[in-house]
Amino acid sequence: MKNKQSGKIGNKLTGLVSVFLLAAVIISPAVIWQLKQEKKLEVTILDKTVPQANYREHKGLVWLLNNNKYVKEDGQYYTLKDYYGFFPGKNHSYKINPLPANLDKADMIYMADTYGVYYRDYYGQTKNLEGERSPMIYGGTRPEEVDTIVNAMNSGNKHKTLVVEFNTLASPTDAATHARLSNALGVEWTGWIGRQFTNLKQSNEEIPRWVFRNYEKQYNRKWDFKGKGYVFVKNDDTLVVLEQKDLGKKDFWMEFTDSGKDFFNISNNVGYYYWFDIVKEKPNTKTLANFHFDLNYDGTDKFKKFGIPHTFPAVAVNKTTNYTSYYFAGDFADKNNFPVFYQATGLPKINGFLTPSYENADSFFWKVYTPMMQKIFDDVYKTKNNEK
């Protein structure tokens, strides 16, 4: 009898211990996050592409700053409205908060997107049936903004870091402004941008209507594509379409160079599925990751005909005495849905582990963008404190 009672008590204790351990495992990331020290880092964010109040072009950046406990100089956590650019309001009202004329206090300047906001996006007319480009309300990188940023980077009062994403160099930014910003970044835009579409049919509303019109004008044939593929557009409106039959098994992916693997401590080769531009590095610029196209004979022939490289920089770094710049040749931070709860250590790694490396748009954010930005944050913070 005593043995049975002892056994029951032992089982209950084992169960309680198991529950306790499970609870400890579940809550420990949140506890560890609370115990971590907050770190002050002044990040100036420029985002002109905010047609809706979801702030998706810089939402991921803000989430990562908060998850890593980086706070502003006043000790406050970053919010989605801590940026300069276009601010949508109620009933299609809006305000524009321009970049300050003096950025000396910034530790990092992050140009998330300057493509801008257009009439059809902002006023609810998403279907551009007649094929015309919609007029711009506000957008493009401005000469005075580049002047402000370049002056701040070269001021010498403290080492600064500049991070720039697609689309800041391409249209609607003018050629002279693009050239000056390119010099600061150490990259040169070739004039080409591209994107994957899961369905090339004309019924796909994600494909701009003018793409079909320009294709038919250029090739003198109807658009009859379907299935997954890629659309390339040059700044003179030249169009190239890659169909699935032009591609090898791997399609399109991002791969870190040896320098990139060492610097970021990342070895993931991950698929990428959104807008990108094709750039080439300038002297003294180092490529940390490349985009690669896996092409068969037909795809290779198309690229050769239009002078499109099948491998080109995805992440480039330019280090000078006064500043360090990074160029991301894609919409890397663009993501709308995030965990509401960010106050837990290790959440990004868990999300990265749970997403596959290919055929999943979220995988790029968690497996590539997140560890890259964590490394950049850490370097900026160390540099800032070493200068004190």
C-alpha positions as CSV (number, residue, x, y, z in Angstrom):
1,M,0.0,0.0,0.0
2,K,2.8,2.4,1.0
3,N,4.6,1.6,-2.3
4,K,1.5,2.5,-4.3
5,Q,1.0,5.8,-2.4
6,S,4.7,6.6,-2.9
7,G,4.4,5.8,-6.6
8,K,1.4,8.2,-6.9
9,I,3.1,10.9,-5.0
10,G,6.3,10.4,-7.2
11,N,4.2,10.6,-10.4
12,K,2.5,13.8,-9.2
13,L,5.9,15.4,-8.3
14,T,7.3,14.3,-11.7
15,G,4.2,15.9,-13.4
16,L,4.6,19.1,-11.4
17,V,8.3,19.3,-12.1
18,S,7.6,18.8,-15.9
19,V,4.9,21.5,-15.9
20,F,7.3,23.8,-14.0
21,L,10.1,23.1,-16.4
22,L,7.9,23.6,-19.5
23,A,6.6,26.9,-18.1
24,A,10.1,28.0,-17.4
25,V,11.1,27.2,-21.0
26,I,8.1,29.1,-22.3
27,I,8.6,32.2,-20.2
28,S,12.4,32.3,-20.1
29,P,12.8,34.2,-23.4
30,A,10.5,37.0,-22.1
31,V,12.4,37.0,-18.7
32,I,15.8,37.2,-20.4
33,W,14.5,40.1,-22.6
34,Q,13.3,42.0,-19.5
35,L,16.7,41.5,-17.9
36,K,18.7,42.8,-20.9
37,Q,20.0,46.3,-20.8
38,E,18.4,48.9,-23.1
39,K,20.9,50.4,-25.6
40,K,20.6,54.0,-27.0
41,L,20.9,54.2,-30.7
42,E,19.6,57.2,-32.7
43,V,18.3,55.9,-36.1
44,T,16.9,58.4,-38.6
45,I,14.4,56.7,-40.9
46,L,13.2,58.0,-44.3
47,D,10.2,56.4,-45.9
48,K,8.3,58.1,-48.7
49,T,6.3,55.0,-49.7
50,V,3.4,54.9,-47.2
51,P,0.2,54.8,-49.2
52,Q,-1.6,53.0,-46.3
53,A,-1.0,53.3,-42.6
54,N,0.6,49.8,-42.3
55,Y,4.1,51.3,-42.6
56,R,5.3,48.0,-44.1
57,E,8.4,49.5,-45.7
58,H,10.0,50.2,-42.3
59,K,7.8,48.2,-39.9
60,G,10.3,45.3,-39.8
61,L,13.2,47.7,-39.0
62,V,11.2,49.1,-36.1
63,W,10.2,45.7,-34.8
64,L,13.9,44.6,-34.8
65,L,15.1,47.7,-33.1
66,N,12.6,47.1,-30.3
67,N,13.2,43.3,-30.1
68,N,16.9,44.0,-29.7
69,K,16.1,46.7,-27.0
70,Y,17.6,49.6,-28.9
71,V,16.0,52.9,-27.8
72,K,16.1,56.5,-28.9
73,E,18.3,59.0,-27.1
74,D,15.4,60.0,-24.9
75,G,15.0,56.4,-23.7
76,Q,11.8,55.8,-25.6
77,Y,11.2,52.7,-27.7
78,Y,10.8,53.2,-31.5
79,T,7.2,53.5,-32.9
80,L,6.0,53.1,-36.5
81,K,5.6,56.8,-36.7
82,D,9.3,57.6,-35.9
83,Y,10.2,58.4,-39.5
84,Y,10.4,61.2,-42.0
85,G,8.4,61.2,-45.3
86,F,4.8,60.6,-46.2
87,F,2.2,60.3,-43.4
88,P,-1.3,59.1,-44.5
89,G,-4.3,60.5,-42.7
90,K,-8.0,60.1,-42.5
91,N,-10.3,60.7,-45.5
92,H,-7.2,60.7,-47.9
93,S,-5.6,63.6,-46.0
94,Y,-1.9,63.5,-45.6
95,K,1.1,65.4,-44.3
96,I,4.8,65.4,-45.3
97,N,7.4,65.4,-42.6
98,P,10.6,66.3,-44.5
99,L,14.1,65.1,-43.5
100,P,15.7,67.6,-41.1
101,A,18.4,69.8,-42.5
102,N,20.9,68.6,-39.8
103,L,21.4,64.9,-39.1
104,D,24.5,65.3,-36.9
105,K,22.8,63.5,-33.9
106,A,22.0,60.4,-36.0
107,D,24.1,57.3,-35.4
108,M,22.4,55.5,-38.4
109,I,20.5,56.9,-41.4
110,Y,18.1,54.3,-42.9
111,M,16.5,55.1,-46.3
112,A,13.8,52.5,-46.4
113,D,12.0,53.5,-49.7
114,T,11.7,56.7,-51.7
115,Y,9.6,55.4,-54.6
116,G,6.7,57.5,-53.2
117,V,2.9,57.6,-53.2
118,Y,0.7,57.8,-56.3
119,Y,-2.8,58.9,-56.9
120,R,-4.3,55.6,-57.8
121,D,-2.7,53.9,-54.7
122,Y,-3.7,56.6,-52.3
123,Y,-7.2,57.5,-53.5
124,G,-8.4,53.9,-53.7
125,Q,-8.2,53.3,-57.5
126,T,-5.9,50.2,-57.5
127,K,-7.0,49.1,-61.0
128,N,-5.2,51.0,-63.7
129,L,-7.3,49.6,-66.5
130,E,-6.3,52.1,-69.2
131,G,-2.6,51.3,-68.8
132,E,-1.4,54.7,-67.9
133,R,1.1,55.4,-65.1
134,S,-0.5,57.2,-62.2
135,P,0.7,60.7,-61.3
136,M,2.9,61.0,-58.2
137,I,1.8,62.8,-55.1
138,Y,5.1,62.7,-53.4
139,G,8.3,60.7,-53.9
140,G,11.7,60.2,-55.4
141,T,15.0,60.9,-53.6
142,R,15.5,64.7,-53.7
143,P,18.8,66.6,-54.2
144,E,18.6,68.4,-50.9
145,E,18.1,65.1,-49.1
146,V,21.2,63.7,-50.6
147,D,23.1,66.9,-49.7
148,T,21.9,66.6,-46.1
149,I,22.8,62.9,-45.8
150,V,26.2,63.3,-47.5
151,N,27.1,66.3,-45.4
152,A,26.1,64.4,-42.2
153,M,28.1,61.4,-43.3
154,N,31.2,63.5,-44.0
155,S,30.9,65.9,-41.1
156,G,33.5,64.1,-39.0
157,N,31.8,64.7,-35.7
158,K,31.2,60.9,-35.3
159,H,31.3,57.8,-37.5
160,K,27.9,57.3,-39.1
161,T,26.3,54.4,-40.9
162,L,24.0,54.7,-43.9
163,V,21.7,51.9,-44.9
164,V,19.8,52.3,-48.2
165,E,17.3,49.9,-49.8
166,F,15.6,49.6,-53.1
167,N,13.9,51.8,-54.3
168,T,16.0,54.9,-53.7
169,L,18.2,55.0,-56.8
170,A,15.7,54.0,-59.5
171,S,12.8,56.0,-60.9
172,P,11.4,58.5,-60.0
173,T,14.7,59.7,-58.6
174,D,16.4,61.8,-61.2
175,A,19.8,60.9,-62.8
176,A,21.9,63.6,-61.1
177,T,20.5,62.8,-57.6
178,H,20.9,59.1,-58.2
179,A,24.6,59.7,-59.3
180,R,25.5,61.5,-56.1
181,L,23.8,59.0,-53.8
182,S,25.5,56.2,-55.8
183,N,28.9,57.7,-55.2
184,A,28.2,57.7,-51.4
185,L,27.1,54.1,-51.6
186,G,29.8,52.8,-53.9
187,V,27.4,51.2,-56.3
188,E,26.1,52.0,-59.8
189,W,22.6,51.3,-61.0
190,T,22.4,49.7,-64.4
191,G,19.0,51.0,-65.1
192,W,17.3,47.6,-64.7
193,I,14.8,46.6,-62.0
194,G,12.9,43.3,-61.8
195,R,10.5,41.2,-59.8
196,Q,9.1,37.7,-59.6
197,F,5.4,37.2,-60.2
198,T,3.7,33.9,-59.2
199,N,1.3,34.3,-62.1
200,L,2.1,36.2,-65.3
201,K,-1.5,36.2,-66.6
202,Q,-2.9,39.6,-67.4
203,S,-5.5,38.9,-64.7
204,N,-2.8,39.3,-62.1
205,E,-3.5,42.8,-60.7
206,E,0.0,43.0,-59.1
207,I,1.5,43.4,-62.5
208,P,1.3,47.1,-63.6
209,R,-1.0,47.5,-66.6
210,W,1.6,49.5,-68.5
211,V,3.8,46.4,-68.6
212,F,1.4,44.7,-71.0
213,R,1.1,47.8,-73.2
214,N,4.9,48.3,-73.4
215,Y,5.5,44.7,-74.1
216,E,3.1,44.6,-77.0
217,K,4.6,47.8,-78.4
218,Q,8.2,46.5,-78.1
219,Y,7.6,43.0,-79.4
220,N,4.6,43.5,-81.6
221,R,2.8,40.6,-80.1
222,K,0.1,40.0,-77.5
223,W,1.0,39.3,-73.9
224,D,0.2,35.6,-73.5
225,F,2.4,34.5,-70.6
226,K,1.1,32.4,-67.7
227,G,2.6,30.7,-64.7
228,K,5.5,31.9,-62.5
229,G,8.1,34.2,-64.0
230,Y,10.1,37.4,-63.8
231,V,9.6,40.8,-65.4
232,F,12.5,43.1,-66.0
233,V,12.1,46.8,-66.8
234,K,14.9,49.2,-67.9
235,N,14.7,53.0,-67.3
236,D,14.0,53.4,-71.0
237,D,11.0,51.1,-70.7
238,T,12.6,48.1,-72.3
239,L,11.0,44.9,-71.1
240,V,12.3,41.4,-70.7
241,V,10.2,38.5,-69.5
242,L,11.7,35.3,-68.1
243,E,9.2,32.4,-68.1
244,Q,9.6,29.3,-65.9
245,K,10.9,27.4,-69.0
246,D,13.8,29.8,-69.1
247,L,15.0,28.9,-65.6
248,G,16.8,26.1,-64.0
249,K,15.8,24.3,-60.8
250,K,16.8,27.0,-58.4
251,D,15.3,30.0,-60.2
252,F,16.6,33.1,-58.2
253,W,18.3,33.2,-54.9
254,M,20.7,35.2,-52.7
255,E,24.1,33.8,-51.7
256,F,26.6,35.4,-49.3
257,T,30.2,35.8,-50.5
258,D,33.1,34.6,-48.3
259,S,33.4,38.1,-47.0
260,G,29.7,38.3,-46.2
261,K,29.7,34.9,-44.4
262,D,32.6,36.1,-42.2
263,F,31.1,39.5,-41.5
264,F,27.5,38.5,-40.9
265,N,28.2,35.0,-39.7
266,I,25.5,33.8,-42.1
267,S,25.7,31.0,-44.6
268,N,22.0,30.8,-45.7
269,N,21.3,30.7,-49.4
270,V,17.7,31.9,-49.5
271,G,15.1,32.5,-52.2
272,Y,14.0,36.1,-52.8
273,Y,10.6,37.0,-54.2
274,Y,10.0,40.7,-54.5
275,W,11.4,43.8,-56.3
276,F,15.1,44.2,-56.8
277,D,17.4,46.4,-58.9
278,I,20.5,45.4,-60.8
279,V,23.6,47.3,-59.7
280,K,27.4,46.9,-60.0
281,E,30.0,47.8,-57.4
282,K,32.4,50.6,-57.8
283,P,36.1,50.5,-56.8
284,N,36.7,50.1,-53.1
285,T,33.2,48.7,-52.6
286,K,32.9,45.1,-51.3
287,T,30.1,42.8,-52.2
288,L,28.8,40.8,-49.2
289,A,26.1,38.9,-51.0
290,N,25.0,38.3,-54.6
291,F,21.8,37.6,-56.4
292,H,22.0,34.6,-58.7
293,F,19.8,33.5,-61.6
294,D,19.8,29.8,-62.5
295,L,19.2,30.0,-66.3
296,N,19.0,27.4,-69.0
297,Y,20.1,28.1,-72.6
298,D,17.0,30.2,-73.5
299,G,17.2,32.3,-70.4
300,T,21.0,32.8,-70.9
301,D,20.3,33.9,-74.4
302,K,17.7,36.5,-73.3
303,F,20.1,38.0,-70.7
304,K,23.0,38.2,-73.2
305,K,20.8,40.0,-75.7
306,F,19.9,42.7,-73.3
307,G,23.2,42.8,-71.3
308,I,21.6,41.6,-68.1
309,P,24.1,39.8,-65.8
310,H,22.9,36.5,-64.2
311,T,24.9,37.4,-61.0
312,F,25.0,40.8,-59.4
313,P,25.4,42.4,-56.0
314,A,22.6,42.1,-53.5
315,V,24.4,43.6,-50.5
316,A,27.3,46.0,-50.9
317,V,29.4,47.8,-48.2
318,N,31.4,50.9,-48.7
319,K,33.7,51.9,-45.8
320,T,35.4,55.3,-45.6
321,T,37.1,57.2,-42.8
322,N,33.9,59.0,-41.8
323,Y,31.2,56.6,-42.5
324,T,30.1,53.1,-43.5
325,S,27.3,52.5,-46.1
326,Y,25.3,49.5,-47.0
327,Y,23.2,49.1,-50.1
328,F,20.5,46.5,-50.2
329,A,19.4,45.9,-53.8
330,G,15.9,44.7,-52.9
331,D,12.9,45.5,-50.8
332,F,14.5,43.6,-47.9
333,A,12.5,45.1,-44.9
334,D,9.1,45.0,-46.7
335,K,6.9,42.9,-44.6
336,N,3.5,43.6,-43.1
337,N,2.8,40.9,-40.5
338,F,4.8,40.6,-37.3
339,P,4.3,39.1,-33.9
340,V,2.5,41.6,-31.7
341,F,4.7,40.6,-28.8
342,Y,8.4,41.5,-29.4
343,Q,9.5,41.4,-25.8
344,A,11.2,37.9,-26.0
345,T,14.8,37.0,-26.8
346,G,15.3,34.6,-29.6
347,L,12.0,35.2,-31.5
348,P,13.7,36.0,-34.8
349,K,15.7,32.8,-34.7
350,I,12.6,30.7,-33.9
351,N,10.7,32.3,-36.8
352,G,13.8,31.7,-39.1
353,F,13.9,28.1,-38.0
354,L,10.2,27.6,-38.7
355,T,10.2,29.0,-42.3
356,P,11.7,27.1,-45.3
357,S,14.5,28.7,-47.3
358,Y,12.6,28.7,-50.6
359,E,9.1,29.4,-51.9
360,N,8.3,31.4,-48.7
361,A,8.5,35.2,-48.7
362,D,8.9,35.4,-44.9
363,S,12.0,33.3,-44.9
364,F,14.1,36.0,-46.4
365,F,13.2,38.5,-43.7
366,W,13.9,36.1,-40.8
367,K,16.9,34.2,-42.2
368,V,18.7,37.0,-44.0
369,Y,17.5,40.5,-43.2
370,T,17.2,40.0,-39.5
371,P,20.7,38.7,-38.7
372,M,22.2,41.2,-41.1
373,M,20.5,44.1,-39.3
374,Q,21.4,42.7,-35.9
375,K,25.0,42.7,-36.9
376,I,24.8,46.2,-38.3
377,F,23.0,47.5,-35.1
378,D,25.7,45.9,-32.9
379,D,28.5,47.5,-34.9
380,V,27.0,50.9,-34.9
381,Y,26.4,50.7,-31.2
382,K,30.0,49.6,-30.5
383,T,31.4,52.3,-32.7
384,K,29.3,54.9,-31.0
385,N,30.4,53.9,-27.5
386,N,34.1,53.6,-28.5
387,E,34.0,57.2,-29.6
388,K,32.9,58.5,-26.2
